[in-house]
């Protein structure tokens, strides 16, 4: 069993309060086997980008659809504004995700290099810092000294300990380009759902009322699906997670629709 598989089973055992299953997963054989396997799949690392990008895509695009529908400007305007928003915001989100991830990795690397330099040139000062960190975590004086001695035996381990315990920084294994791609793809795929019926309207006669109704249904299903997609990470109830996401999305769409209707009454 891989590390990720064992972790899923441990979460399942905890949710069900299954003591026997949890005890089996904590046996030395299971732990040793999982330690030798690769950890997790690539998709696990980018679930946040996928959910965040998809949610932003569906909400912003449907907000445009709702606002234009509220103003009763016509299906062609919905399609033009919706597609423009979908592509412009999608690439903007992707670039933002790339730059954010890249900046965080660069910041982590700079701090890691600083800690490495300090460990090399001021080892006693770094030992004292790490000791105080362990003491602040309620370790006894003797235990804190022993932990420092253990970490200081290996410079790489020592630096990592300083990064985690002193700076509260964990290394992000995600690649900035992959984060950007995951965000862009989920944004476009989810954001296109409210526009599908308007694209079909270019080839088949569909009334504005019918188009908006179908768009609402497709958007609701997509938002609900994004809420359910979080479950593998959050471990919440799928129905509850989907409904919570649907409530937030429905509120945003309602605001856009009301604003469009008000502007129509003002502008005429």
C-alpha positions as CSV (number, residue, x, y, z in Angstrom):
1,X,0.0,0.0,0.0
2,X,1.4,3.4,-1.0
3,X,1.6,6.4,1.5
4,X,-1.4,8.1,-0.2
5,X,-3.4,4.9,-0.1
6,X,-2.6,4.3,3.6
7,X,-3.4,7.9,4.4
8,X,-6.8,7.5,2.7
9,X,-7.5,4.4,4.7
10,X,-6.5,6.0,7.9
11,X,-8.8,8.9,7.3
12,X,-11.6,6.5,6.5
13,X,-10.9,4.5,9.7
14,X,-11.0,7.8,11.7
15,X,-14.3,8.9,10.1
16,X,-15.9,5.5,11.0
17,X,-14.1,5.3,14.3
18,X,-12.9,1.9,13.2
19,X,-10.3,1.0,15.9
20,X,-9.4,-2.4,14.4
21,X,-8.7,-0.9,10.9
22,X,-6.7,1.9,12.4
23,X,-4.6,-0.5,14.5
24,X,-3.9,-2.6,11.4
25,X,-2.7,0.5,9.5
26,X,-0.4,1.4,12.3
27,X,1.3,-2.0,12.4
28,X,5.0,-1.9,11.7
29,X,4.6,-3.9,8.4
30,X,2.1,-1.3,6.9
31,X,4.3,1.6,8.1
32,X,7.4,0.2,6.6
33,X,5.8,-0.7,3.3
34,X,4.2,2.7,2.9
35,X,7.6,4.4,3.7
36,X,9.1,2.7,0.7
37,X,6.5,3.9,-1.8
38,X,6.1,7.2,-3.6
39,X,3.9,9.6,-1.9
40,X,0.6,10.7,-3.5
41,X,-0.4,11.4,-7.0
42,X,0.3,14.6,-9.0
43,X,-3.4,15.6,-9.0
44,X,-3.4,15.7,-5.1
45,X,-1.0,18.6,-5.1
46,X,-3.1,20.7,-7.5
47,X,-6.6,20.1,-6.2
48,X,-6.6,23.6,-4.6
49,X,-5.8,25.2,-8.0
50,X,-8.4,23.1,-9.7
51,X,-11.2,23.9,-7.2
52,X,-10.2,27.6,-6.9
53,X,-9.9,28.1,-10.6
54,X,-13.1,26.2,-11.4
55,X,-15.1,28.1,-8.8
56,X,-13.8,31.5,-9.9
57,X,-14.5,30.6,-13.5
58,X,-18.1,29.5,-13.0
59,X,-18.9,32.4,-10.7
60,X,-17.4,35.2,-12.8
61,X,-18.8,33.9,-16.0
62,X,-22.3,33.3,-14.6
63,X,-22.2,36.7,-13.0
64,X,-21.8,38.1,-16.4
65,X,-24.6,36.0,-17.8
66,X,-26.9,37.0,-14.9
67,X,-26.0,40.6,-15.1
68,X,-26.7,40.8,-18.8
69,X,-29.9,38.7,-18.5
70,X,-31.1,41.0,-15.7
71,X,-30.5,44.0,-18.0
72,X,-32.2,42.0,-20.9
73,X,-29.5,42.9,-23.4
74,X,-29.9,39.8,-25.6
75,X,-28.2,36.5,-26.0
76,X,-25.5,37.8,-28.4
77,X,-24.3,40.2,-25.7
78,X,-24.2,37.4,-23.2
79,X,-22.0,35.3,-25.4
80,X,-19.6,38.2,-26.3
81,X,-19.2,39.4,-22.8
82,X,-19.1,35.9,-21.4
83,X,-16.4,34.6,-23.8
84,X,-14.3,37.8,-23.3
85,X,-14.5,37.4,-19.6
86,X,-13.8,33.7,-19.8
87,X,-10.6,34.1,-21.7
88,X,-9.3,37.3,-20.2
89,X,-9.9,36.3,-16.6
90,X,-8.8,32.7,-17.2
91,X,-5.3,33.8,-18.4
92,X,-5.2,36.4,-15.7
93,X,-5.9,33.8,-13.1
94,X,-3.3,31.4,-14.6
95,X,-0.6,34.1,-14.6
96,X,-1.5,35.0,-11.1
97,X,-1.2,31.4,-10.0
98,X,2.1,31.0,-11.7
99,X,3.7,34.2,-10.3
100,X,2.3,33.5,-6.8
101,X,3.7,30.0,-6.8
102,X,7.0,31.1,-8.3
103,X,7.4,33.9,-5.7
104,X,6.7,31.6,-2.8
105,X,9.3,29.2,-4.0
106,X,11.8,31.9,-4.5
107,X,11.1,33.3,-1.1
108,X,11.5,29.9,0.5
109,X,14.8,29.4,-1.4
110,X,16.1,32.7,-0.2
111,X,15.3,31.9,3.4
112,X,16.7,28.4,3.1
113,X,20.0,29.9,1.8
114,X,20.1,32.4,4.7
115,X,19.6,29.7,7.2
116,X,22.3,27.6,5.6
117,X,24.7,30.5,5.7
118,X,23.9,31.1,9.4
119,X,24.2,27.5,10.3
120,X,27.7,27.5,8.6
121,X,28.9,30.7,10.1
122,X,27.1,31.0,13.4
123,X,26.3,27.4,14.5
124,X,26.2,28.2,18.2
125,X,23.7,31.0,17.7
126,X,21.5,28.7,15.5
127,X,21.7,26.0,18.1
128,X,20.5,28.5,20.7
129,X,17.6,29.6,18.4
130,X,16.5,26.1,17.8
131,X,16.7,25.3,21.5
132,X,14.5,28.2,22.4
133,X,12.0,27.2,19.7
134,X,11.8,23.7,21.2
135,X,11.4,25.2,24.7
136,X,8.5,27.3,23.4
137,X,6.9,24.1,22.3
138,X,6.9,23.0,25.9
139,X,9.8,20.5,25.6
140,X,11.9,20.2,28.8
141,X,15.4,21.6,28.9
142,X,17.0,18.1,28.5
143,X,14.6,17.1,25.7
144,X,15.2,20.4,23.9
145,X,19.0,20.0,24.1
146,X,18.8,16.4,22.9
147,X,16.6,17.4,19.9
148,X,19.0,20.1,19.0
149,X,21.9,17.7,19.2
150,X,20.1,15.2,16.9
151,X,19.2,17.9,14.3
152,X,22.7,19.4,14.3
153,X,24.3,16.1,13.3
154,X,23.2,16.7,9.7
155,X,23.4,20.2,8.3
156,X,20.6,19.6,5.8
157,X,18.3,18.3,8.5
158,X,19.3,21.1,10.7
159,X,18.4,23.8,8.1
160,X,15.1,22.1,7.4
161,X,14.3,22.0,11.1
162,X,15.0,25.8,11.3
163,X,12.8,26.4,8.3
164,X,9.9,24.4,9.8
165,X,10.2,25.2,13.5
166,X,11.5,28.7,13.5
167,X,10.0,30.2,10.3
168,X,7.0,27.9,10.0
169,X,7.8,27.4,6.3
170,X,7.1,24.2,4.4
171,X,8.6,23.5,1.0
172,X,6.0,23.6,-1.7
173,X,6.6,20.7,-4.1
174,X,4.2,22.1,-6.7
175,X,5.6,23.4,-10.0
176,X,4.5,26.9,-10.9
177,X,3.7,26.0,-14.5
178,X,1.6,23.1,-13.5
179,X,-0.3,25.3,-11.0
180,X,-1.0,27.8,-13.7
181,X,-2.2,25.1,-16.2
182,X,-4.4,23.5,-13.6
183,X,-6.0,26.9,-12.7
184,X,-6.4,27.8,-16.4
185,X,-8.0,24.5,-17.5
186,X,-10.4,24.3,-14.6
187,X,-11.3,28.0,-15.0
188,X,-12.1,27.6,-18.7
189,X,-13.9,24.3,-18.4
190,X,-16.1,25.4,-15.5
191,X,-16.6,28.9,-16.8
192,X,-17.7,27.7,-20.2
193,X,-20.7,25.8,-18.7
194,X,-23.0,28.8,-18.4
195,X,-22.2,29.7,-22.0
196,X,-22.9,26.3,-23.7
197,X,-26.6,27.0,-24.3
198,X,-25.7,30.4,-25.8
199,X,-23.2,28.8,-28.2
200,X,-25.9,26.3,-29.2
201,X,-28.2,29.3,-29.8
202,X,-26.0,30.3,-32.7
203,X,-27.2,27.2,-34.6
204,X,-30.6,26.5,-33.1
205,X,-33.4,29.0,-32.2
206,X,-33.5,29.3,-28.4
207,X,-35.4,32.0,-26.6
208,X,-33.6,34.2,-24.1
209,X,-35.7,32.9,-21.2
210,X,-35.0,29.3,-22.2
211,X,-31.2,30.0,-22.6
212,X,-31.0,31.7,-19.2
213,X,-32.9,28.8,-17.5
214,X,-30.6,26.2,-19.0
215,X,-27.6,28.3,-18.1
216,X,-28.8,28.5,-14.5
217,X,-29.2,24.7,-14.3
218,X,-25.8,23.9,-15.8
219,X,-24.1,26.5,-13.5
220,X,-25.8,25.1,-10.4
221,X,-24.8,21.5,-11.3
222,X,-21.2,22.7,-12.0
223,X,-20.9,24.6,-8.7
224,X,-22.4,21.7,-6.8
225,X,-19.9,19.4,-8.5
226,X,-17.0,21.7,-7.5
227,X,-18.2,21.5,-3.9
228,X,-18.2,17.7,-4.1
229,X,-14.7,17.8,-5.7
230,X,-13.3,19.2,-2.5
231,X,-14.4,16.1,-0.5
232,X,-11.2,14.0,-1.2
233,X,-9.2,16.8,0.6
234,X,-11.7,18.2,3.2
235,X,-13.3,14.8,4.0
236,X,-16.6,16.7,4.5
237,X,-20.0,15.3,3.7
238,X,-20.4,15.5,-0.2
239,X,-23.9,16.7,-0.1
240,X,-23.2,19.4,2.5
241,X,-20.0,20.5,0.7
242,X,-21.9,20.7,-2.6
243,X,-24.8,22.6,-1.1
244,X,-22.5,25.1,0.7
245,X,-20.7,25.8,-2.6
246,X,-24.0,26.2,-4.4
247,X,-25.3,28.6,-1.8
248,X,-22.2,30.8,-2.2
249,X,-22.4,30.7,-6.0
250,X,-26.1,31.4,-6.0
251,X,-25.6,34.4,-3.8
252,X,-23.0,35.8,-6.2
253,X,-25.2,35.2,-9.2
254,X,-28.2,36.8,-7.5
255,X,-26.3,39.9,-6.8
256,X,-25.1,40.2,-10.4
257,X,-28.7,39.6,-11.7
258,X,-30.1,42.3,-9.4
259,X,-27.4,44.8,-10.3
260,X,-28.1,44.2,-14.0
261,X,-31.8,44.7,-13.5
262,X,-31.3,47.9,-11.5
263,X,-28.9,49.3,-14.1
264,X,-31.5,48.6,-16.8
265,X,-34.1,50.5,-14.9
266,X,-31.8,53.4,-14.4
267,X,-30.2,53.6,-17.9
268,X,-33.3,52.4,-19.7
